[in-house]
């Protein structure tokens, strides 16, 4: 398992992520929670994105989202990062997050009774 450093998020990235958050909260079935100083976004019970709030993962300008593996028959997924280095990339970030949201419909939630 890869260990991630939790980096402080700048006020600028927090403002840009607020725009992304507002957009995602309009999508059907999306809920948000706070995890490790970040905002985690779920569709049903499947987490599909993480945005910096007080902290960020991997880099101080990165947002993270889940994508299915190339093997479409398995229901495994991998986390990708998108470097939101300036405000002009917000539209591209929304497109990536929207794809992760749509792809999250392919994943079945983990059976919590099996995780003990």
Secondary structure, 3 states (H helix, E strand, C coil): CCCCCEEECCHHHHHHHHHHHHHHCCCCCEEEEEECCEEEEEECCEEEEEEECCEEECCCCEEEEEEECCCCCCCCEEEEEEECCCHHHHHHHHHHHHHHHHHHCCCCCCCHHHCC
